[in-house]
Amino acid sequence: MNREALILGIGATPFGRHLDRSAGDLAGQAAHEALRDAGLAPADVGAVFHATVSQKAIDGQHMIPGQVALRPHGFAGVPVVNVENACAGGATALWLAIAHVRAGLSDVALAVGVDKLVCTDPAQGLAVFDGAMDVAHREATLAGLAALSDPLPPELSVDGDRSVFMEIYASLTRAHMQRFGTTEAHLAAVSAKNHAHSVHNPRAHFRRPFTADEVLAARRVAWPLTVPMCSPVSDGAAAAVVTRADFTHNDSAVAVLSSVLLSGTDRAADDAARHIGRRAALAAYEKASIGPQDVDVAEVHDATAFGEIQQAENLGFCPIGDGGPWSASGASALGGALPVNPSGGLESRGHPVSATGLAQVFELVTQLRGRAGGRQVPDARIAIAENGGGLYGIEEAVATVTILGRTR
């Protein structure tokens, strides 16, 4: 069976620092908000797909984190599936919920993503990311990525604590700069644009605007990336209620046009056409019977500003290699040809890892309903979300692309 699926309800906590709250508190808040939005109750849910990494890595709550987080909030007796898929955990939970409903196993499924990464010891939160790559070949992987571009001059090296993924992104950024001519100014334009968008998002971790010059002048994380170009460590949760199309006639429901989840492949570093994000995008477009020219608004995985540049290329918004100039032209800003990350993206909205993919969907459903306020894309009808996670070889270990459409 391949029933059509709808997203009927969405919920999300504010992203930021929540040292006084548990992961279960945050997950419960997002889940109940999504159910209220859908006009449903926990008893209506046929299955829950719960994504987290911090409950395991930081709290030591292995094996049954979803049951522990959600039973106190009324989700007793219902099947709970625990999901872990690096930074694509929330989007993977949604992919499973969509597949569950399309298969006819339940009329209603709930996807929840939550993480608490802000710790009194910052190193503890950063250490969570260490397991999102092949730990047995860590040094060889990092050396291979660094070798994709010319050696970094000693004066540009930076000492200090940071996620290993900032080093990974910096290596990939330098390789793109060397191959295609992408510049620091292009990166700063993306970052400044996303911080400007976040001013209008009450759930964003940061809501401070930056000029491109301020982005360039900020503290360096790993050349060429500065702090405003990088996603912060955040706490938060997001959720979505998925139903079959004939379950409801609610005008605020949003159609799932396609949902794709892929793993990476072994490819040559210069074979950008086979990048995991590109393959996922092409598969999603084919399933939805649309092309990039039909998209009105996008949310992409900008763990750094370079991530947005690369994914704009992968999604076909511009030719491969032109992501920097295309972004700097203003095309991806509110009021531009195709706004990208009107939420502020990971750089500003924040990145509680397993909640990120569902937060993207929260934003896009809000856009398709016309309820995004100062960040609204006028008459948005087709929306796309790209969410990647982990690293295996020279690209993400997992990528998801979800395409949504307005139903009214």
DRENNUZA-331374 format. One record per residue: residue in one letter; y, x, z of N, C-alpha, C in turn. Coordinates in steps of 0.001 Angstrom, whole numbers. Example, Ala and Ser with C-alpha at 12.3 -4.5 7.8 and 13.67 -1.06 7.14 Angstrom:
<pts>
A	-5690	13190	7800	-4500	12300	7800	-3300	13200	7800
S	-2250	12850	7080	-1060	13670	7140	30	12900	7870
</pts>
This chain:
<pts>
M	-1191	841	0	0	0	0	1246	880	0
N	2295	419	-666	3531	1199	-741	4722	258	-599
R	4832	-352	558	5888	-1315	800	7248	-630	859
E	8267	-1352	454	9620	-828	591	9982	-773	2070
A	10769	242	2438	11168	431	3831	12682	368	3954
L	13126	-130	5084	14548	-212	5405	14817	524	6708
I	16021	1052	6840	16504	1485	8151	17369	349	8679
L	16880	-262	9751	17520	-1455	10297	18470	-1140	11441
G	18177	-65	12189	19011	267	13336	19141	1766	13514
I	20274	2207	14029	20533	3625	14280	21177	3793	15647
G	20952	4944	16240	21573	5259	17514	21736	6757	17668
A	22726	7163	18423	22944	8598	18678	23827	8770	19901
T	23494	9760	20702	24372	10151	21802	25478	11042	21255
P	26549	11227	21996	27446	12332	21660	26685	13654	21757
F	26971	14572	20854	26380	15909	20918	27332	16820	21694
G	26762	17737	22462	27606	18650	23234	26837	19265	24380
R	27504	19423	25517	26901	20004	26710	26573	18872	27684
H	25291	18712	27993	24857	17651	28902	23979	18248	29993
L	24542	19165	30750	23774	19864	31771	23274	18921	32862
D	23945	17777	33052	23578	16859	34125	22623	15768	33678
R	22117	15854	32440	21226	14814	31929	19926	15424	31425
S	18849	14655	31505	17554	15124	31026	17371	14747	29566
A	16383	15384	28932	16055	15028	27557	15619	13575	27477
G	14888	13108	28478	14460	11716	28491	15626	10750	28551
D	16648	11075	29348	17842	10231	29416	18498	10108	28040
L	18642	11246	27376	19298	11250	26071	18464	10505	25038
A	17147	10754	25027	16268	10079	24073	16284	8574	24300
G	16227	8166	25553	16246	6738	25860	17536	6071	25420
Q	18669	6762	25617	19943	6195	25196	19974	5972	23682
A	19561	6982	22927	19579	6864	21469	18608	5791	20990
A	17417	5734	21593	16412	4753	21183	16895	3330	21434
H	17461	3082	22610	17927	1732	22920	19141	1352	22071
E	19989	2306	21773	21120	2002	20902	20620	1606	19511
A	19612	2310	19007	19063	1979	17691	18419	598	17702
L	17704	261	18771	17077	-1053	18855	18118	-2165	18979
R	19158	-1940	19788	20223	-2952	19877	20881	-3153	18524
D	21085	-2068	17819	21694	-2153	16490	20808	-2964	15548
A	19501	-2855	15714	18552	-3587	14876	18302	-5008	15364
G	18779	-5334	16558	18514	-6641	17126	17085	-6800	17608
L	16491	-5706	18063	15102	-5699	18490	14976	-5177	19923
A	13761	-5260	20452	13450	-4772	21791	12288	-3795	21710
P	12063	-2988	22760	10932	-2057	22731	9594	-2725	22405
A	9419	-3960	22828	8154	-4652	22567	7925	-4919	21085
D	8985	-4856	20271	8847	-5094	18829	8365	-3854	18076
V	8375	-2697	18723	8071	-1427	18060	6563	-1216	17985
G	6069	-955	16770	4640	-740	16587	4207	691	16766
A	5129	1655	16617	4801	3071	16791	6094	3854	16975
V	6006	4921	17748	7151	5807	17987	6772	7216	17551
F	7672	7860	16825	7519	9258	16422	8644	10040	17090
H	8273	10918	18014	9223	11572	18922	9234	13073	18646
A	10407	13591	18291	10544	15015	17958	11334	15754	19023
T	10831	16916	19431	11535	17784	20364	10936	19179	20300
V	11727	20182	20650	11196	21518	20917	11581	21970	22321
S	12743	21530	22813	13233	22048	24088	12423	21544	25272
Q	11904	20302	25204	11090	19825	26313	9879	20735	26523
K	9396	21314	25440	8248	22215	25526	8694	23623	25911
A	9610	24185	25106	9965	25596	25266	10761	25874	26528
I	11630	24938	26925	12503	25177	28076	11976	24486	29331
D	11611	23203	29199	11161	22454	30370	9691	22692	30701
G	8930	23250	29726	7501	23418	29958	6719	22119	29841
Q	7363	21080	29259	6695	19791	29108	5959	19756	27775
H	4796	20414	27753	3970	20461	26561	3131	19180	26440
M	2482	19051	25317	1436	18056	25091	1942	16622	24924
I	2714	16099	25913	3068	14671	25910	4567	14454	26141
P	5447	15232	25503	6879	15079	25789	7418	13695	25442
G	6924	13094	24363	7433	11777	23975	7065	10703	24974
Q	5832	10730	25459	5419	9742	26451	6230	9886	27729
V	6439	11131	28159	7184	11376	29389	8648	10950	29227
A	9230	11230	28071	10635	10908	27854	10883	9415	27730
L	9973	8681	27094	10275	7307	26686	9636	6215	27536
R	8548	6488	28274	7957	5409	29062	8938	4832	30085
P	9741	5657	30753	10703	5075	31701	11733	4157	31042
H	11808	4203	29725	12784	3371	29010	12131	2170	28333
G	10923	1820	28752	10304	601	28285	9291	760	27178
F	9021	1998	26773	8068	2228	25686	6698	2563	26263
A	6088	1562	26881	4761	1719	27467	3747	995	26591
G	2578	1605	26423	1516	981	25659	1579	1236	24172
V	2759	1482	23634	2942	1696	22200	2426	3084	21815
P	1848	3253	20600	1472	4602	20163	2692	5514	20087
V	2587	6702	20633	3645	7710	20564	3061	8965	19926
V	3664	9407	18844	3234	10616	18151	4275	11700	18404
N	3857	12837	18928	4765	13941	19200	4882	14837	17979
V	6132	15157	17608	6437	15874	16375	7193	17151	16715
E	6773	18265	16110	7546	19509	16199	7551	20145	14822
N	8731	20333	14247	8828	20924	12916	10155	21672	12777
A	10399	22563	13758	11629	23373	13777	12848	22460	13680
C	13857	22887	12939	15108	22123	12860	14968	20853	12039
A	13812	20660	11400	13554	19441	10635	12692	18457	11404
G	12590	18619	12718	11735	17748	13519	12137	16294	13446
G	13422	15997	13594	13880	14613	13555	13665	13982	12202
A	13960	14719	11134	13734	14201	9781	12250	14014	9509
T	11412	14871	10088	9967	14715	9937	9483	13467	10670
A	10028	13212	11857	9692	11982	12576	10067	10760	11750
L	11218	10814	11085	11627	9702	10225	10679	9564	9042
W	10300	10672	8421	9353	10653	7295	8042	9985	7710
L	7577	10293	8902	6348	9684	9403	6537	8195	9668
A	7687	7819	10237	7952	6408	10509	8008	5606	9212
I	8644	6179	8189	8719	5516	6886	7324	5353	6284
A	6530	6425	6333	5173	6362	5796	4324	5345	6553
H	4507	5281	7858	3760	4347	8701	4039	2900	8290
V	5314	2587	8095	5693	1230	7713	5249	928	6284
R	5436	1877	5390	5031	1657	4002	3519	1449	3870
A	2766	2064	4750	1316	1906	4727	864	576	5315
G	1790	-173	5894	1461	-1461	6476	845	-1380	7846
L	961	-245	8516	352	-83	9836	1160	-778	10928
S	2467	-902	10728	3335	-1625	11658	4489	-2227	10883
D	5051	-3288	11423	6262	-3856	10833	7492	-3043	11224
V	7433	-2405	12399	8580	-1670	12942	8100	-334	13493
A	8791	735	13120	8520	2063	13686	9836	2686	14122
L	9770	3484	15159	10956	4122	15723	10819	5634	15630
A	11825	6292	15062	11897	7761	15042	12974	8200	16019
V	12626	9149	16887	13559	9668	17892	13522	11192	17840
G	14692	11812	17880	14781	13264	17981	15699	13641	19123
V	15286	14589	19947	16102	14992	21092	15876	16460	21398
D	16923	17126	21796	16809	18465	22352	17945	18739	23301
K	17629	19499	24358	18612	20032	25291	18509	21551	25217
L	19485	22171	24573	19469	23620	24353	20538	24350	25158
V	21445	23612	25789	22472	24239	26620	21853	24528	27986
C	21811	25806	28349	21186	26233	29607	22179	27042	30427
T	21965	27086	31728	22811	27937	32568	22659	29396	32177
D	21471	29757	31656	21237	31079	31078	21214	30925	29558
P	22311	31275	28855	22368	31053	27406	21215	31687	26639
A	20699	32814	27135	19602	33479	26438	18364	32597	26367
Q	18191	31723	27355	17030	30836	27364	17098	29847	26208
G	18293	29315	25943	18454	28404	24820	18273	29096	23483
L	18812	30298	23346	18685	31038	22093	17238	31434	21818
A	16467	31686	22876	15081	32123	22711	14207	31049	22079
V	14632	29790	22151	13856	28707	21547	13657	28957	20061
F	14664	29552	19419	14615	29738	17971	13662	30858	17549
D	13268	31700	18485	12425	32845	18121	11095	32414	17523
G	10584	31271	17937	9292	30831	17449	9335	30085	16129
A	10512	29974	15528	10649	29237	14261	10457	30146	13054
M	9841	31292	13275	9476	32194	12190	8120	32803	12528
D	7567	33562	11621	6260	34192	11818	6415	35324	12841
V	6068	35061	14085	6329	36025	15148	5490	37293	14990
A	4354	37192	14335	3503	38363	14153	4093	39351	13159
H	4995	38872	12306	5591	39728	11277	7114	39662	11330
R	7644	39499	12525	9078	39309	12706	9889	40455	12107
E	9602	41681	12502	10428	42803	12074	10325	43030	10570
A	9128	42860	10021	8958	43028	8574	9729	41944	7815
T	9744	40731	8352	10480	39637	7714	11969	39917	7717
L	12499	40325	8868	13933	40606	8961	14325	41777	8066
A	13466	42782	8001	13750	43926	7132	13735	43509	5672
G	12802	42649	5302	12742	42165	3930	13972	41366	3537
L	14468	40550	4450	15681	39781	4177	16894	40698	4046
A	16979	41677	4936	18096	42618	4870	18093	43401	3571
A	16909	43653	3023	16790	44434	1790	17186	43643	538
L	17474	42343	699	17879	41537	-456	19285	41884	-937
S	20039	42615	-111	21387	43045	-500	21587	44488	-68
D	22707	45068	-464	22998	46449	-95	23089	46595	1422
P	22797	47792	1958	22879	47996	3410	24261	47666	3947
L	24297	47122	5135	25555	46756	5766	26212	47995	6372
P	27476	48263	6052	28152	49427	6655	28195	49308	8170
P	28085	50430	8883	28053	50383	10353	29246	49662	10958
E	30422	49782	10331	31615	49151	10909	31554	47623	10873
L	30622	47058	10091	30509	45603	10016	29382	45055	10894
S	28643	45927	11540	27573	45473	12426	28186	44926	13712
V	27460	44024	14355	27953	43350	15549	26878	43398	16620
D	27284	43725	17851	26361	43690	18976	26596	42413	19779
G	25584	42003	20539	25739	40822	21386	24618	39824	21164
D	24512	38882	22104	23458	37884	22033	23789	36830	20975
R	22788	36499	20181	22921	35421	19206	21516	35054	18746
S	21406	33881	18167	20115	33450	17639	19685	34374	16510
V	18380	34640	16447	17859	35445	15347	18166	34778	14009
F	18344	33453	14013	18607	32769	12759	20012	33033	12232
M	20920	33454	13066	22224	33863	12548	22092	35165	11758
E	21193	36050	12210	20903	37264	11441	20240	36902	10112
I	19338	35943	10156	18657	35514	8931	19653	34933	7950
Y	20495	34014	8436	21492	33407	7553	22464	34446	7007
A	22826	35412	7832	23749	36449	7363	23127	37256	6228
S	21836	37573	6350	21161	38316	5280	21124	37500	3992
L	20794	36226	4097	20745	35367	2918	22135	35186	2307
T	23145	35120	3167	24522	34991	2681	24929	36218	1897
R	24642	37400	2438	25030	38640	1753	24318	38761	404
A	23055	38323	349	22333	38378	-919	22976	37453	-1950
H	23400	36288	-1528	24053	35336	-2432	25406	35882	-2892
M	26131	36499	-1978	27422	37089	-2325	27247	38169	-3383
Q	26245	39019	-3180	26032	40136	-4100	25572	39645	-5474
R	24749	38614	-5488	24198	38136	-6758	25169	37251	-7530
F	25899	36371	-6803	26694	35349	-7485	28203	35490	-7294
G	28634	36396	-6438	30065	36561	-6234	30662	35624	-5209
T	29845	34981	-4403	30339	34148	-3307	31158	35019	-2355
T	32239	34476	-1811	33170	35268	-1008	33295	34720	415
E	33876	35545	1265	34194	35088	2618	35145	33900	2577
A	36055	33888	1614	36996	32768	1491	36279	31465	1174
H	35226	31549	360	34437	30349	82	33793	29825	1365
L	33224	30725	2152	32606	30332	3415	33624	29704	4349
A	34805	30296	4417	35851	29783	5297	36321	28413	4861
A	36354	28168	3550	36766	26861	3043	35785	25779	3476
V	34485	26082	3398	33472	25125	3849	33632	24835	5332
S	33769	25884	6129	33879	25725	7570	35127	24926	7946
A	36257	25264	7365	37501	24554	7675	37398	23085	7291
K	36753	22803	6166	36565	21428	5720	35738	20640	6721
N	34627	21219	7192	33757	20502	8120	34416	20296	9474
H	35157	21281	9944	35876	21091	11208	36959	20028	11077
A	37572	19926	9911	38561	18869	9685	37887	17497	9698
H	36699	17398	9104	35970	16124	9116	35625	15696	10538
S	35243	16654	11390	34738	16321	12717	35805	15706	13613
V	37053	15902	13278	38141	15311	14073	37980	13797	14164
H	37371	13207	13141	37213	11750	13070	35857	11268	13578
N	35062	12165	14167	33718	11800	14624	33647	11867	16146
P	33648	10711	16827	33654	10728	18296	32377	11279	18912
R	31303	11412	18139	30052	11961	18672	29910	13463	18426
A	30889	14101	17813	30781	15513	17462	30953	16407	18690
H	30225	17515	18686	30335	18516	19755	31745	19103	19780
F	32259	19483	18620	33616	20033	18518	34454	19149	17605
R	35699	18906	17986	36596	18082	17186	37940	18775	16977
R	37881	20096	16911	39102	20884	16724	39198	21327	15274
P	40328	21075	14605	40480	21565	13226	40762	23061	13197
F	40325	23727	12148	40595	25137	11903	41132	25282	10488
T	42087	26158	10297	42465	26543	8945	41467	27591	8445
A	41429	27809	7160	40550	28836	6606	40902	30207	7176
D	42187	30477	7344	42595	31767	7914	42097	31921	9345
E	42152	30843	10116	41655	30909	11489	40142	31141	11515
V	39434	30538	10585	37983	30757	10494	37687	32226	10226
L	38419	32822	9294	38191	34227	8933	38569	35174	10070
A	39561	34784	10864	40048	35663	11928	39234	35535	13218
A	38328	34574	13272	37563	34333	14496	36538	35443	14735
R	35971	35437	15941	34984	36453	16305	33809	36447	15335
R	33403	37633	14942	32287	37765	14017	30970	37604	14764
V	30036	36863	14147	28688	36694	14697	27744	37686	14047
A	27651	37636	12743	26856	38577	11946	27471	38542	10555
W	28012	39675	10100	28798	39680	8870	28023	39049	7723
P	28715	38134	6985	30138	37768	7018	30447	36525	7847
L	29552	36131	8713	29699	34861	9439	30528	35036	10703
T	31487	34135	10895	32265	34082	12131	31842	32853	12921
V	32298	32766	14151	31861	31684	15042	32075	30299	14442
P	33253	29964	13880	33406	28608	13351	32526	28308	12146
M	31964	29342	11512	31049	29138	10381	29628	28818	10826
C	29359	28867	12131	27992	28741	12644	27862	27522	13545
S	26712	26891	13512	26462	25735	14373	26351	26188	15826
P	26858	25381	16742	26741	25724	18163	25377	25318	18712
V	25053	25805	19879	23902	25333	20641	24316	24036	21336
S	23562	22965	21127	23988	21640	21581	22849	20879	22253
D	23241	19855	23004	22328	18850	23529	22619	17531	22821
G	21576	16697	22663	21820	15377	22098	20560	14740	21573
A	20676	13460	21207	19552	12703	20677	20043	11733	19622
A	19155	11386	18699	19441	10390	17676	18158	9641	17368
A	18298	8426	16835	17128	7594	16579	17391	6659	15414
A	16302	6199	14800	16393	5234	13706	15211	4277	13779
V	15485	2998	13517	14460	1962	13455	14136	1698	11988
V	12864	1824	11636	12407	1607	10261	11570	328	10220
T	11837	-530	9236	11069	-1757	9061	10681	-1899	7597
R	9741	-2808	7322	9434	-3137	5936	10532	-4067	5406
A	10704	-4090	4096	11835	-4783	3492	11802	-6283	3737
D	10620	-6876	3821	10550	-8318	4006	10533	-8732	5481
F	10768	-7775	6367	10802	-8067	7798	12118	-8713	8200
T	13186	-8408	7463	14514	-8861	7851	15378	-9078	6621
H	16381	-9915	6788	17390	-10109	5751	18771	-9715	6274
N	18776	-8811	7232	20013	-8322	7840	20836	-7557	6812
D	22081	-7974	6619	22928	-7339	5600	23286	-5900	5930
S	23122	-5491	7188	23477	-4117	7554	22318	-3150	7377
A	21144	-3651	6972	20007	-2769	6727	20271	-1897	5500
V	19703	-706	5503	19879	268	4429	18513	587	3833
A	18430	625	2523	17159	865	1851	16816	2350	1832
V	15543	2664	2083	15037	4023	1904	14581	4144	455
L	15350	4855	-356	15016	5005	-1767	13964	6080	-1991
S	13980	7108	-1162	12912	8117	-1200	12987	8959	60
S	11833	9525	405	11730	10397	1578	10698	11463	1263
V	11133	12713	1235	10286	13830	805	10238	14891	1895
L	9047	15390	2171	8834	16493	3103	7978	17538	2401
L	8456	18794	2375	7731	19871	1709	7665	21109	2590
S	6666	21927	2318	6587	23272	2889	6969	24282	1814
G	7293	25488	2258	7706	26533	1335	6548	27097	531
T	6901	27900	-460	5910	28573	-1304	6261	30051	-1383
D	5336	30837	-1886	5616	32248	-2142	6300	32339	-3508
R	7521	32791	-3528	8287	32891	-4768	9102	34172	-4757
A	9521	34589	-5922	10405	35751	-6011	11776	35389	-5460
A	12438	36345	-4860	13730	36080	-4238	14769	35592	-5236
D	14669	36025	-6487	15660	35618	-7478	15270	34346	-8231
D	14157	33726	-7837	13715	32485	-8484	14287	31299	-7712
A	15601	31119	-7801	16276	30085	-7033	15858	28678	-7445
A	15398	28529	-8668	14985	27208	-9137	13771	26683	-8385
R	13018	27588	-7733	11844	27173	-6975	12097	27203	-5463
H	13362	27279	-5077	13694	27222	-3653	13177	25909	-3075
I	12703	25945	-1846	12125	24759	-1225	13093	23583	-1226
G	14385	23859	-983	15370	22778	-985	15558	22172	-2360
R	15489	23005	-3377	15612	22523	-4751	14402	21669	-5125
R	13206	22129	-4769	12007	21362	-5085	12006	20011	-4365
A	12438	20005	-3122	12497	18751	-2373	13505	17791	-2980
A	14645	18321	-3393	15674	17472	-3993	15189	16840	-5290
L	14577	17645	-6154	14102	17122	-7432	13035	16046	-7223
A	12152	16262	-6256	11121	15268	-5971	11740	13977	-5440
A	12745	14116	-4585	13397	12926	-4025	14151	12149	-5099
Y	14852	12848	-5987	15552	12165	-7075	14564	11410	-7962
E	13439	12048	-8261	12463	11406	-9131	11904	10136	-8487
K	11595	10207	-7197	11052	9037	-6507	12080	7912	-6427
A	13353	8267	-6297	14412	7259	-6176	14921	6779	-7531
S	14484	7442	-8611	14933	7119	-9979	16446	7233	-10118
I	17002	8269	-9501	18421	8562	-9641	18578	10062	-9870
G	19824	10515	-10044	20135	11924	-10156	21312	12273	-9267
P	21653	13551	-9165	22769	13952	-8298	24085	13291	-8681
Q	24239	12914	-9944	25475	12267	-10380	25644	10881	-9758
D	24572	10323	-9201	24634	8985	-8608	24984	9014	-7123
V	24989	10189	-6514	25200	10313	-5065	26690	10186	-4731
D	26979	9409	-3692	28362	9220	-3256	28723	10048	-2036
V	27746	10362	-1185	28019	11092	51	26745	11809	474
A	26900	12975	1094	25750	13795	1479	25940	14393	2861
E	24832	14553	3556	24764	15344	4785	23739	16442	4546
V	24124	17701	4723	23214	18812	4472	23161	19722	5691
H	22139	20560	5711	21835	21394	6872	22703	22656	6857
D	23902	22524	7343	24828	23666	7388	24754	24358	8745
A	23590	24913	9066	23497	25709	10292	24524	26836	10249
T	24874	27258	9035	26054	28089	8795	26748	27539	7563
A	27967	27977	7341	28708	27529	6156	27953	27871	4884
F	27251	28999	4879	26472	29352	3696	25384	28316	3414
G	24794	27743	4464	23774	26732	4264	24270	25583	3410
E	25504	25164	3637	26053	24072	2819	26239	24508	1374
I	26715	25721	1169	26887	26226	-202	25554	26231	-935
Q	24526	26764	-292	23210	26846	-928	22620	25467	-1187
Q	22759	24548	-236	22162	23234	-427	22937	22386	-1429
A	24227	22600	-1566	24973	21914	-2631	24412	22291	-3994
E	24017	23552	-4124	23377	24000	-5366	21986	23384	-5518
N	21205	23429	-4447	19845	22901	-4512	19823	21412	-4828
L	20792	20677	-4321	20856	19235	-4555	21443	18888	-5918
G	21862	19899	-6674	22346	19670	-8029	23780	19210	-8118
F	24554	19401	-7047	25963	19022	-7096	26768	19969	-7970
C	26238	21172	-8153	26857	22179	-9000	25741	23120	-9462
P	25982	23948	-10461	24936	24888	-10899	24597	25899	-9804
I	23367	26407	-9837	22964	27438	-8890	23874	28654	-9051
G	24418	29113	-7941	25343	30235	-7949	26795	29818	-7857
D	27094	28532	-8121	28476	28049	-8128	28857	27296	-6864
G	28001	27329	-5851	28271	26563	-4641	29553	26964	-3934
G	29870	28264	-3946	31097	28717	-3292	32340	28174	-3959
P	32548	28441	-5243	33730	27909	-5921	33783	26381	-5910
W	32625	25735	-6067	32612	24263	-6065	33100	23731	-4729
S	32630	24309	-3645	33042	23864	-2315	34522	24146	-2071
A	34966	25331	-2461	36365	25711	-2233	37328	24896	-3081
S	36823	24255	-4135	37692	23447	-5006	38160	22161	-4346
G	37520	21787	-3228	37836	20526	-2564	36915	19400	-2959
A	35953	19668	-3847	35049	18614	-4314	34225	18019	-3185
S	33913	18831	-2157	33031	18367	-1090	33781	17828	120
A	35093	17751	43	35898	17242	1147	36087	15739	1025
L	36413	15095	2120	36784	13685	2065	37932	13520	1078
G	37775	12591	154	38739	12429	-924	38365	13188	-2169
G	37347	14088	-2061	36883	14846	-3216	35843	14079	-4005
A	35309	14736	-5024	34371	14072	-5935	33088	13656	-5231
L	32588	14475	-4283	31339	14166	-3599	31410	14731	-2179
P	31900	13946	-1228	32041	14450	139	30706	14862	755
V	30715	16046	1339	29527	16599	1991	29837	16803	3469
N	28950	16354	4316	29085	16477	5766	30366	15841	6304
P	30585	14560	6017	31749	13888	6610	31658	13807	8132
S	30452	13965	8692	30286	13971	10142	30868	15216	10787
G	31122	16248	9992	31475	17562	10504	30324	18542	10376
G	29137	18023	10030	27986	18895	9832	27539	19561	11115
L	26542	20406	10998	26031	21119	12157	27100	22023	12759
E	27992	22553	11904	29027	23473	12381	29936	22828	13418
S	30173	21527	13302	31084	20842	14226	30392	19746	15018
R	29576	18933	14329	28892	17852	15050	27954	18431	16094
G	27409	19616	15816	26477	20249	16736	25064	20221	16197
H	24174	20952	16884	22814	21130	16365	21786	21141	17489
P	21458	19962	18043	20368	19888	19006	19013	19826	18299
V	18829	20688	17330	17621	20946	16556	16873	19673	16157
S	16034	19136	17033	15179	18018	16660	15945	16720	16445
A	17178	16643	16889	17994	15443	16676	18784	15511	15381
T	18897	16684	14782	19829	16889	13678	19520	16032	12462
G	18251	15996	12032	17917	15219	10843	18214	13746	11020
L	17971	13209	12203	18274	11805	12473	19761	11576	12640
A	20494	12572	13127	21951	12451	13194	22551	12367	11791
Q	21971	13091	10852	22422	12983	9463	22227	11557	8947
V	21077	10976	9248	20795	9612	8813	21725	8627	9523
F	21997	8857	10802	22968	8034	11527	24303	8017	10778
E	24756	9186	10370	26033	9272	9658	25975	8541	8325
L	24911	8740	7583	24842	8159	6246	24684	6644	6282
V	23921	6127	7231	23831	4682	7381	25191	4115	7755
T	25893	4798	8646	27245	4371	9022	28162	4349	7802
Q	28048	5359	6952	28854	5419	5729	28497	4266	4787
L	27219	4013	4584	26797	2961	3660	27175	1576	4164
R	27306	1441	5476	27767	172	6048	29287	30	6009
G	29981	1120	5668	31442	1086	5624	32096	1089	6984
R	31446	1719	7980	31929	1676	9360	32283	3048	9919
A	32625	3999	9052	32842	5376	9504	34291	5679	9855
G	35162	4695	9812	36536	4899	10250	37269	5936	9432
G	37898	6899	10130	38734	7894	9468	37978	8854	8586
R	36659	8883	8668	35859	9774	7820	35100	8987	6744
Q	35462	7722	6542	34743	6871	5600	34931	7314	4154
V	33821	7385	3425	33841	7607	1981	33937	6239	1321
P	34989	5958	564	35183	4614	20	34018	4162	-861
D	33551	2931	-624	32547	2265	-1453	31299	3125	-1656
A	30845	3791	-606	29631	4605	-711	28416	3701	-885
R	27608	3972	-1897	26429	3153	-2194	25122	3956	-2147
I	25180	5230	-2496	23998	6090	-2487	24308	7314	-1632
A	23397	7637	-708	23611	8764	206	22354	9619	251
I	22546	10915	464	21416	11845	516	21552	12764	1725
A	20423	13015	2382	20371	13949	3511	19361	15041	3212
E	19764	16277	3457	18867	17436	3336	18795	18123	4688
N	17589	18367	5171	17387	18956	6489	16259	19980	6387
G	16542	21233	6721	15543	22287	6640	15233	22856	8004
G	14117	23573	8107	13769	24142	9393	12894	25369	9298
G	13089	26284	10242	12264	27467	10345	12455	28424	9183
L	11700	29494	9197	11722	30479	8115	10304	30996	7917
Y	9885	31041	6657	8621	31683	6313	8859	32454	5024
G	8827	33770	5112	9131	34602	3951	10628	34686	3741
I	11104	34125	2631	12521	34260	2281	13248	32926	2256
E	12596	31852	2760	13251	30549	2744	12750	29717	3918
E	13277	28505	4044	12865	27621	5114	11365	27349	5042
A	10760	27162	6199	9341	26817	6249	9111	25361	5874
V	10114	24518	6125	10001	23082	5884	11340	22562	5394
A	11298	21583	4508	12523	20932	4041	12248	19452	3833
T	13235	18647	4172	13163	17214	3926	14400	16782	3149
V	14213	15827	2270	15329	15183	1570	15084	13680	1629
T	16070	12955	2099	15998	11494	2232	17152	10887	1456
I	16854	9900	613	17877	9210	-153	17928	7757	293
L	19116	7299	619	19347	5951	1129	20278	5188	205
G	20128	3866	173	20975	3040	-684	21447	1799	19
R	22668	1394	-279	23223	180	284	22494	-1029	-294
T	22254	-2028	523	21488	-3184	76	22357	-4389	-276
R	23650	-4297	-53	24500	-5460	-318	25608	-5113	-1309
</pts>
